[in-house]
Amino acid sequence: MLIQNLMYSVIKNIKAKFCIFVKNITMRKIILSIIVITQISFVVAQSLVITGDNSVSSSDICLTTHSYLTVKNVSNKNHDIVCEKNVISEPSGMSNYFCWGGLCYGSSTIISSNFLTLQAGQGDAVSFGGYFDAYCDQGVGIVEYCFYPVTDTIDRTCFTVTYNGTSTSFSEYSLATNVGDFYPNPTNDIVYFNYRGDLASLKLIDILGNNVKEILISQKGVQKLDLSDMNKGIYFGNLIVNNEVVSIKKLIIK
């Protein structure tokens, strides 16, 4: 009887240790699986990189404050990218809107209806524009912009911009207003604009970020551009003074 009780105690002890061992192995597998899944999710959510200024300003609170971001596809696949905005903070009576994929959207639009195709490794610095209007009232607006492929809303990268209307110098603003809008716009082959500054250059860039035409501006007054050699589409005219982009104007060729 004593031997049987002893054997029973030994077997019971072995079973207990075995159960603990199995539980430890199972728990380790679960933890490892969680780590692997987390790492995979992290890697998958790295298709895009967004760069730009987190804080933008205007010298005059009666003027629209502009934000420009660069969106780059760092994956090895081509993606059709949409933009989604999230208004974190905006004082009453003020508004914001954004442009993406060749269209501009009113303040009530949250997700762009158009997408922009970015090839693997391609970056775009001209297609996005964020705008904030304080309507001559002092106030701070905070807007988050998220970019993601049409087919994968989880694979998103977000960037927050604070519009505060306090720091841009008057000289910078003067440069930006030295060039007028294109007219007629849309156009077929000839377009005009008025320039009131000094020596500058105007670069026409397509929605994929390609520099398609560059014009040297050496005198003030009305400028005439012959666009008959350009394809139909949406372009952005970048006014460059002292190697810096001081204004961006949208142009449509039909």
C-alpha positions in Angstrom: 0.0 0.0 0.0 2.8 2.4 0.9 4.5 1.7 -2.5 1.3 2.2 -4.3 0.7 5.6 -2.6 4.3 6.6 -3.4 3.9 5.7 -7.0 0.6 7.5 -7.2 2.3 10.6 -5.7 5.2 10.5 -8.2 2.8 10.0 -11.2 0.7 12.9 -10.0 3.7 15.1 -9.7 4.9 14.2 -13.2 1.4 15.0 -14.6 1.4 18.4 -12.9 4.8 19.3 -14.3 3.9 18.1 -17.7 0.8 20.3 -17.7 2.8 23.3 -16.7 5.3 22.5 -19.4 2.6 22.2 -22.1 1.0 25.5 -20.9 4.3 27.3 -21.1 4.9 26.0 -24.6 1.4 27.0 -25.7 1.8 30.5 -24.1 5.1 31.0 -25.8 3.6 30.0 -29.2 0.7 32.5 -28.6 3.1 35.3 -27.7 5.3 34.5 -30.6 2.3 34.5 -33.0 1.2 37.9 -31.6 4.7 39.4 -32.1 4.9 38.0 -35.7 1.4 39.3 -36.6 2.2 42.7 -35.1 5.4 42.9 -37.1 3.7 41.9 -40.3 1.0 44.5 -39.7 3.6 47.1 -39.1 5.5 46.3 -42.3 2.3 46.2 -44.4 1.3 49.7 -43.2 4.5 51.3 -44.6 3.5 51.9 -48.2 3.6 55.7 -47.9 5.8 58.4 -46.4 4.4 61.9 -45.9 6.7 64.9 -45.5 6.0 68.6 -45.1 5.6 71.4 -42.5 3.6 70.6 -39.5 2.9 74.2 -38.9 2.1 76.8 -41.6 1.2 80.5 -41.3 0.1 83.6 -43.1 1.1 87.2 -42.5 -2.5 88.3 -42.9 -5.3 86.4 -41.2 -7.7 87.7 -43.9 -5.8 85.5 -46.4 -6.0 81.8 -47.1 -3.2 79.8 -45.4 -1.7 77.1 -47.6 -0.1 73.7 -46.8 1.8 71.5 -49.3 2.8 67.9 -48.6 5.0 65.4 -50.4 3.5 61.9 -50.7 5.9 59.1 -51.6 5.2 55.5 -52.3 8.0 53.5 -50.6 6.5 50.1 -51.4 7.4 47.8 -54.3 3.9 48.1 -55.8 1.9 50.7 -57.6 -0.9 52.2 -55.6 -4.0 54.4 -56.3 -3.9 56.8 -53.4 -6.8 58.7 -51.9 -6.7 61.5 -49.3 -8.9 61.7 -46.2 -9.1 64.7 -43.9 -9.9 64.8 -40.2 -10.6 68.2 -38.7 -9.2 68.0 -35.2 -9.8 71.6 -34.2 -11.4 74.6 -36.1 -12.9 77.7 -34.5 -16.5 78.5 -35.4 -16.9 80.6 -38.5 -13.7 79.3 -40.2 -13.3 76.7 -42.9 -10.8 74.5 -44.7 -10.6 72.5 -47.9 -8.0 70.4 -49.8 -7.0 69.4 -53.3 -5.8 66.0 -54.3 -5.7 63.9 -57.5 -6.4 66.9 -59.8 -9.6 68.1 -57.9 -10.3 70.5 -55.1 -12.9 69.6 -52.5 -15.1 71.8 -50.3 -15.0 72.0 -46.6 -17.7 69.3 -46.2 -15.8 66.7 -48.2 -13.9 64.2 -46.0 -12.5 61.7 -48.6 -11.3 62.6 -52.1 -13.4 61.1 -54.9 -10.4 61.1 -57.2 -7.2 59.1 -56.5 -3.6 59.7 -57.6 -1.6 56.8 -59.0 1.9 56.5 -57.5 4.3 54.0 -58.9 6.6 52.0 -56.7 9.2 54.4 -55.3 7.5 57.5 -56.8 7.0 60.7 -54.8 4.6 63.6 -55.5 5.1 67.1 -54.2 2.5 69.1 -56.2 -0.8 67.3 -56.1 -1.8 67.9 -52.5 -2.8 71.3 -51.2 -4.4 72.0 -47.8 -6.1 75.4 -47.2 -7.4 77.2 -44.1 -9.5 80.4 -44.1 -9.8 82.4 -40.8 -11.9 85.1 -42.5 -9.9 87.9 -40.7 -10.4 86.4 -37.3 -7.6 85.2 -35.1 -7.7 81.4 -34.7 -5.8 78.2 -34.9 -7.0 75.3 -37.1 -5.6 71.7 -36.8 -6.3 69.3 -39.6 -5.1 65.7 -40.1 -4.6 64.4 -43.6 -4.4 60.6 -44.2 -3.3 58.9 -47.4 -3.9 55.3 -48.3 -4.5 52.9 -51.3 -8.0 52.6 -52.5 -7.9 48.9 -51.9 -6.5 49.0 -48.4 -7.9 51.6 -46.0 -5.8 50.2 -43.1 -2.5 50.9 -44.9 -2.7 54.6 -44.1 -0.2 57.2 -43.3 -1.4 60.4 -41.6 0.1 63.9 -41.2 -1.2 66.7 -39.0 -1.0 70.4 -40.0 -1.5 73.3 -37.7 -2.7 76.5 -39.4 -1.9 79.4 -37.1 -1.5 82.5 -39.2 1.4 84.1 -37.4 4.8 83.5 -38.8 5.2 84.0 -42.5 7.0 87.2 -43.3 5.5 90.0 -45.4 8.2 89.8 -48.0 7.4 86.1 -48.6 3.7 86.9 -49.0 4.5 89.8 -51.4 6.5 87.3 -53.6 3.6 84.9 -53.6 1.1 87.6 -54.8 3.4 88.9 -57.6 1.9 86.4 -60.0 -1.7 86.4 -61.1 -3.9 83.5 -62.0 -3.8 81.9 -65.5 -6.4 83.0 -68.0 -8.3 81.6 -69.8 -8.3 78.6 -67.5 -9.1 75.9 -68.8 -7.3 76.7 -72.0 -6.6 75.1 -75.4 -3.1 76.3 -76.4 -2.5 79.9 -75.3 -2.6 81.1 -71.7 -1.8 84.5 -70.1 -0.8 85.6 -66.6 0.3 88.9 -65.0 3.7 89.1 -63.2 4.8 92.1 -61.1 8.1 90.9 -59.7 11.7 90.7 -60.7 13.6 87.8 -62.4 11.9 84.5 -61.9 11.1 81.2 -63.5 7.8 79.3 -64.0 7.9 75.5 -64.0 4.8 73.6 -65.2 4.5 70.3 -63.5 2.0 67.5 -64.2 0.1 65.6 -61.6 2.7 62.9 -61.4 5.4 65.5 -60.5 7.2 65.6 -63.8 8.6 68.9 -64.9 7.2 69.4 -68.4 8.0 73.0 -69.2 10.1 75.8 -67.7 9.8 79.5 -68.7 12.2 82.3 -67.7 10.4 85.5 -66.7 12.7 88.5 -67.2 10.2 91.4 -67.3 7.1 92.6 -65.6 3.6 92.7 -67.1 1.4 90.3 -68.9 3.1 87.0 -69.9 2.0 84.8 -72.8 2.6 81.1 -72.8 2.2 78.8 -75.9 1.0 75.4 -74.7 0.2 73.9 -78.1 3.0 71.3 -77.6 1.5 70.0 -74.3 -0.9 67.3 -73.7 -4.4 67.7 -72.2 -4.5 67.5 -68.4 -4.0 69.2 -65.1 -0.8 71.1 -64.4 0.7 73.2 -61.6 2.6 76.4 -62.3 5.4 76.8 -59.7 6.7 80.4 -59.5 10.4 80.1 -58.4 12.3 83.1 -57.1 15.9 82.7 -55.7 15.6 78.9 -56.1 12.5 78.8 -53.8 8.8 78.1 -54.8 6.9 81.1 -53.7 3.5 80.4 -55.4 1.7 77.5 -57.1 -1.1 78.1 -59.6 -3.3 75.4 -61.1 -3.7 75.1 -64.9 -6.0 72.9 -67.0 -5.4 72.2 -70.6 -8.4 70.8 -72.5 
